[in-house]
Amino acid sequence: MLQTEVLIVGAGPTGLTLALWLTKQGIKVRIIDKSNGPGETSRAMAIQARTLELYRQLDMTDAIIKAGYRIPVMNMWAGGKRQAQIKMLDVGGAISPYPFILIYPQDRHEQFLIERLQTLGVEVERQTEFLSFEEKTDQIIARLKDKNGQEAICQAQYVAACDGARSPIRHQIGSGFKGDTYKGLFYVADVVATGVEPSGEAQIAFEKSDFMVMLPYTGTGNYRLVGIVHDERGENSERLTFEDVGPKAIQALNVTIEKVNWFSTYKVHHRVTDYFRQGRTFLLGDAAHVHSPAGGQGMNTGIQDAINLAWKLAAVVKGQASDHLLDSYEIERKQFAHKLVETTDRVFTFATTEGSFADFLRNYIAPIFVGLANRLGNVREYMFRIVSQTMLSYHESPLSSGKADAVQGGDRLPWVPVQKVDNYDPLSIIGWQVHVYGDPGVELKAWGERNRVPVYSFIWHAEYGKAGLVKDALYLLRPDTYVALVDPEGSVVKLNDYFDTNGINLNP
Ligand SMILES: Cc1cc2nc3c(=O)[nH]c(=O)nc-3n(C[C@H](O)[C@H](O)[C@H](O)COP(=O)(O)OP(=O)(O)OC[C@H]3O[C@@H](n4cnc5c(N)ncnc54)[C@H](O)[C@@H]3O)c2cc1C
């Protein structure tokens, strides 16, 4: 019988991220996958700014940005004409150190995560299938099938279901997966195209209720096409080829497809699991929520599920927190998953509804709105905030407390670079930390030393005030960098209360 602290089922982006973050925090994991190798198709393309911010904790951000492609411009086509252009390179300039949308195909991304995991000494166990499990008081006993077809038992404290949309673990725990399936059929294709002027820009084209997105991923003629088919062409999806759908979709753009490297179709669902946690089992990523690829949110949400859960599991396994801390995973992530499904559903329904009124909205009204948004910087910024997941907060969480001016417990800390001082620099560690913009005072510094929690102080500057931070207030940050507690008085008593209330012991 093999033992581990956390058994991770599924080595897609969600499982790999969880394995990385747990291992980095000293937790023993086994990560298994029934497939015989990593995915070889591009699937999810966009890595959002919030993911890049969090990837600093494993020193992965710079390498991924170097390997990926930043979309410079997004063009919007309707009725055969280019109707609007949005500049994308610095679209979130004041919001994030990564103010762009980065394209990095999922197969390369997964390979990158696998290599990082190997450097931490963990190998994905391939051709190893999860069959079932039994939960005991203090552990789970999982039945696995290894690559020789032999059954094996794995004993673990917790099991993380990162096993994709069809999640066998979700089925085993009997969690519903409420939602629906969209009528239209999606297709995705990786192509080499010429005649795109200028090359390397993204295109969104509406042609009645068919729509198509063309995303560059190298700047040298490689594009990902995503589109939808409503009509009879979609009825025989197994036999559908690129020739059946591509020419109609790209005719408005007047481009030539030189080569189709990959073509696939799939039905899109929008669903959220009833439980994100049941006892010692957690559901993450596509196992917990699926939605339309509108806005490139799916994979990023799975990655952030993993980062949210990892520090909580690490604290509980190490005896630094009570099991109660793990309940906050469901509270925080389920709420976000529901919001995301609603938003992507609205966007998707707008893009694909049939009928002349919907055509009119897409062809005439939307381009005017997008053109206006491009001219109004704050509208562009707002759109970036939503897509980049930098607006996500956990205000309703039991782990969020206090408020001073515009910042409250549960918020993402505002990013405020002042001259050469970047307040995000310390966020590259995984651990509790305190920020004070102004003077932390002797008592707080001593508290930090006693509890081995770093206290970072930043010389007060008007820019901090503009971002909603308050002079001399205390900002306690969680290991996943969200604001846990804000106290305008900078009180050590509040800090101690916070940890007591949430059952967290910094010095077990
Ligand atoms: C054709 C296609 C195109 C897509 N395009 C986009 C896009 O453009 N944008 C976007 O955001 N998203 C897109 N997606 C969705 C995106 O790929 C997923 O959101 C992402 O892969 C979810 O990651 P995950 O790690 O949660 O699950 P997955 O990547 O599905 O990984 C689950 C893993 O679990 C393993 N597994 C399952 N059952 C078992 C078992 N019993 N035992 C052991 N292992 C098991 C599987 O082998 C798999 O490797 C696309 C998906 C597909 C299929």
The ligand as an SDF file (V2000), in Angstrom:
LIG
                    3D

 53 58  0  0  0  0  0  0  0  0999 V2000
  -11.1550   20.6600  -27.8520 C   0  0  0  0  0  0  0  0  0  0  0  0
  -11.0530   21.5620  -26.6570 C   0  0  0  0  0  0  0  0  0  0  0  0
  -10.8380   22.9120  -26.8270 C   0  0  0  0  0  0  0  0  0  0  0  0
  -10.7890   23.7650  -25.7410 C   0  0  0  0  0  0  0  0  0  0  0  0
  -10.5770   25.0900  -25.9360 N   0  0  0  0  0  0  0  0  0  0  0  0
  -10.5420   25.9160  -24.8760 C   0  0  0  0  0  0  0  0  0  0  0  0
  -10.3170   27.3110  -25.0370 C   0  0  0  0  0  0  0  0  0  0  0  0
  -10.1650   27.7970  -26.1640 O   0  0  0  0  0  0  0  0  0  0  0  0
  -10.2570   28.0990  -23.9230 N   0  0  0  0  0  0  0  0  0  0  0  0
  -10.4280   27.5690  -22.6450 C   0  0  0  0  0  0  0  0  0  0  0  0
  -10.3680   28.3010  -21.6220 O   0  0  0  0  0  0  0  0  0  0  0  0
  -10.6270   26.2560  -22.4740 N   0  0  0  0  0  0  0  0  0  0  0  0
  -10.6910   25.4300  -23.5520 C   0  0  0  0  0  0  0  0  0  0  0  0
  -10.8970   24.1140  -23.3580 N   0  0  0  0  0  0  0  0  0  0  0  0
  -11.0950   23.6470  -21.9710 C   0  0  0  0  0  0  0  0  0  0  0  0
   -9.7550   23.4370  -21.2350 C   0  0  0  0  0  0  0  0  0  0  0  0
   -8.9700   22.5430  -21.9810 O   0  0  0  0  0  0  0  0  0  0  0  0
  -10.0680   22.9290  -19.8280 C   0  0  0  0  0  0  0  0  0  0  0  0
  -10.7580   23.9600  -19.1240 O   0  0  0  0  0  0  0  0  0  0  0  0
   -8.8280   22.5180  -19.0470 C   0  0  0  0  0  0  0  0  0  0  0  0
   -8.1470   21.4670  -19.6810 O   0  0  0  0  0  0  0  0  0  0  0  0
   -9.2530   22.0430  -17.6580 C   0  0  0  0  0  0  0  0  0  0  0  0
   -8.1660   21.5470  -16.9880 O   0  0  0  0  0  0  0  0  0  0  0  0
   -8.3100   20.4450  -15.8500 P   0  0  0  0  0  0  0  0  0  0  0  0
   -6.9170   20.1810  -15.4030 O   0  0  0  0  0  0  0  0  0  0  0  0
   -9.3100   20.8940  -14.8520 O   0  0  0  0  0  0  0  0  0  0  0  0
   -8.9340   19.1710  -16.5590 O   0  0  0  0  0  0  0  0  0  0  0  0
   -8.3800   18.3210  -17.7960 P   0  0  0  0  0  0  0  0  0  0  0  0
   -7.4290   19.1130  -18.5950 O   0  0  0  0  0  0  0  0  0  0  0  0
   -9.5730   17.7540  -18.4630 O   0  0  0  0  0  0  0  0  0  0  0  0
   -7.5470   17.1510  -17.1020 O   0  0  0  0  0  0  0  0  0  0  0  0
   -8.1770   16.0710  -16.4590 C   0  0  0  0  0  0  0  0  0  0  0  0
   -7.1860   14.9030  -16.4150 C   0  0  0  0  0  0  0  0  0  0  0  0
   -7.7480   13.8720  -15.5860 O   0  0  0  0  0  0  0  0  0  0  0  0
   -7.4100   12.6280  -16.1440 C   0  0  0  0  0  0  0  0  0  0  0  0
   -8.3760   11.6280  -15.6390 N   0  0  0  0  0  0  0  0  0  0  0  0
   -9.7080   11.5810  -15.8440 C   0  0  0  0  0  0  0  0  0  0  0  0
  -10.2370   10.5100  -15.2220 N   0  0  0  0  0  0  0  0  0  0  0  0
   -9.2190    9.8830  -14.5820 C   0  0  0  0  0  0  0  0  0  0  0  0
   -9.1290    8.7220  -13.7600 C   0  0  0  0  0  0  0  0  0  0  0  0
  -10.2020    7.9730  -13.4680 N   0  0  0  0  0  0  0  0  0  0  0  0
   -7.9210    8.3640  -13.2900 N   0  0  0  0  0  0  0  0  0  0  0  0
   -6.8070    9.0890  -13.5760 C   0  0  0  0  0  0  0  0  0  0  0  0
   -6.8380   10.1950  -14.3610 N   0  0  0  0  0  0  0  0  0  0  0  0
   -8.0270   10.5900  -14.8490 C   0  0  0  0  0  0  0  0  0  0  0  0
   -7.5140   12.8540  -17.6490 C   0  0  0  0  0  0  0  0  0  0  0  0
   -6.7470   11.9000  -18.3560 O   0  0  0  0  0  0  0  0  0  0  0  0
   -6.9610   14.2710  -17.7900 C   0  0  0  0  0  0  0  0  0  0  0  0
   -5.5830   14.2910  -18.0850 O   0  0  0  0  0  0  0  0  0  0  0  0
  -10.9550   23.2460  -24.4300 C   0  0  0  0  0  0  0  0  0  0  0  0
  -11.1460   21.8700  -24.2560 C   0  0  0  0  0  0  0  0  0  0  0  0
  -11.1970   21.0330  -25.3450 C   0  0  0  0  0  0  0  0  0  0  0  0
  -11.4150   19.5630  -25.1240 C   0  0  0  0  0  0  0  0  0  0  0  0
  1  2  1  0
  2  3  1  0
  2 52  2  0
  3  4  2  0
  4  5  1  0
  4 50  1  0
  5  6  2  0
  6  7  1  0
  6 13  1  0
  7  8  2  0
  7  9  1  0
  9 10  1  0
 10 11  2  0
 10 12  1  0
 12 13  2  0
 13 14  1  0
 14 15  1  0
 14 50  1  0
 15 16  1  0
 16 17  1  0
 16 18  1  0
 18 19  1  0
 18 20  1  0
 20 21  1  0
 20 22  1  0
 22 23  1  0
 23 24  1  0
 24 25  2  0
 24 26  1  0
 24 27  1  0
 27 28  1  0
 28 29  2  0
 28 30  1  0
 28 31  1  0
 31 32  1  0
 32 33  1  0
 33 34  1  0
 33 48  1  0
 34 35  1  0
 35 36  1  0
 35 46  1  0
 36 37  1  0
 36 45  1  0
 37 38  2  0
 38 39  1  0
 39 40  1  0
 39 45  2  0
 40 41  1  0
 40 42  2  0
 42 43  1  0
 43 44  2  0
 44 45  1  0
 46 47  1  0
 46 48  1  0
 48 49  1  0
 50 51  2  0
 51 52  1  0
 52 53  1  0
M  END
$$$$
